[in-house]
Amino acid sequence: MFKVGKHEGIHYEGAEGGFLKNHLVWMGSNPGCQYGLIAESEAVVNIDDRGFLYGDGLFETIRWKGGIICFTSHMERMRQGLQILGIKLEWTNDDFLLLMQMVARSNNVHDGYIRLSVSRGSGPRGFDIPEVCNPMVVIQAREWNSIGGSGWKIVSSSWRVARPPLSRVKSMSALDKVLAKTEAHAEQAQESIMLDSLGHVAEGTSTNIFMVYGNEIVTPSLEWGGLPGVARKSVMELAQKEGVCVSLRNIPHLECFEADEIFLTNSLHGVIPVRQWDSKEWPEQGEMTEFIRTSYNNWIEKHITF
């Protein structure tokens, strides 16, 4: 829940950020549009915006640590998603970079995240895509602290992931993941793990998943669904450079409980140890998880775009 005051900013009840007085957000249809940088409390979306009406758009959540972590990878995934959705956005990567830097620094964000949202824009009601669309871009930035240090409890979700190509899009239409997350909350867990239509493990609501079997790391192939996470990609590349065997394949649900270790990845949390999945427990963080986690934390320090 939230309360909106015309000049007081927004207070998110129960959120870590607390009272966001004078918080600024960028929104508009082009980098030099009439909206620009405005108070978040005064930012409004047209009631005919297709992102609001139908979830017709996508978003990226990007780690900020004095600069943008994995900027190029996030831009590549976003543009692939826009192509799948057929949203034409005449912006350069430099346009996004400059505006994201401006929003983060204007809000004095030192260690946090940037949320980049792109909707198809406003148009007539109905599922038909309008012939002319002016996509709407919103850029937010917040301070943030990870809560993944001690290991997460995860649960198996009854919800299934979308099939490709929609599963490749970090879509605004994420109701399945919202509902899957409620299953985690009901079990006092941090994450729900969703399966694909054939019963293979696919992903978490906001994470990718890795199993460790001996000296091998295995992660779902995403052949039948699942989002190609930016942190997932980075961890696989990093592990292979360190000489660790990484396999991508379809993983039956029950096979996962035979793993020696399990960890999750997410652009904000990084590498997250799993301490419990349903009734199965891994009481101590494994050596492979600790190695990957330490290597990844060191790696991201060298992949910041300032």
FENPEBEL-V62031 format. One line per field, one symbol per residue. phi: phi as a letter, one per 30 degrees, with the letter a starting at -180 (. if undefined). psi: psi as a letter, one per 20 degrees, with the letter a starting at -180 (. if undefined). burial: I if it has 16 or more other C-alpha atoms within 10 Angstrom, else O. A space follows every 10 residues. Layout:
# FENPEBEL-V62031
phi->???
psi->???
burial->???
This chain:
# FENPEBEL-V62031
phi->.bcccebdib ccdidddidc didcbcblca ecdddidbde dcdbcedcdd dddbidlbab cbdcbiacdh eddddddddd dddddiccbd ccddededdd ddddddchdc babccccbcd jdaddjddde dcbceccbbb bbdabdccdd jccbbdcddc ddceddddcd dddbdddedd ddddddchcc accccddcid dcaddbbcbb ccbicccbbe dieckkdddd dedddddddd ddiddcccad ceeddddcdd bbbcbadddi ccdccabhcd cbdbdddddd dddddddddd dcbccc
psi->qqppqgiiap oopiqhhbom pkqqqpqrir hkrifborph ijpqppijph gggjkmarrp opppmiappl gghghggghh ghggikppom qrhhgggghg gggghhjlpg ocrpooporh aqrqqqippq hpqnqppppq pqqqpqkjgj qqpqqpqiqq qqqqihiipm qhnkhhhghh hhhghhjkri qppqraijjq pgrrhkrqqp qpocjpppqq ijhjqqpnqg hggggggggh hjjpppqprp oqghhhiiqh qpqqqqhgic poqphpodip qnhqprgggh gggggghhgh hjlpo.
burial->OOOOOOOIII IOOOOOOOOI OOIIIIIIII IOOOOIIOII IOOOOOOOII IIOIIIIIII IIIIIIIIII IOOIIOIIIO IIOOIOIOIO OOOOOIIOII IIIIOOIOIO OIIIOIIIII IIIOOOOOOO OOIIIIIIII IIIIOOOIOO IIIIIIIOII IIOOOIIIII IIIOOOIOOI IIIIOOOOII IIIIIIOOOI IIIIIIIIII IIOOOOIIII IIIIIIIIII IIOIIIOIIO OOOIOIOOOI IIIOOIIOIO IIIIIIIIII IIIIIIIOOO OIOOIIOIIO OIIOIIOOOI OOOIIO
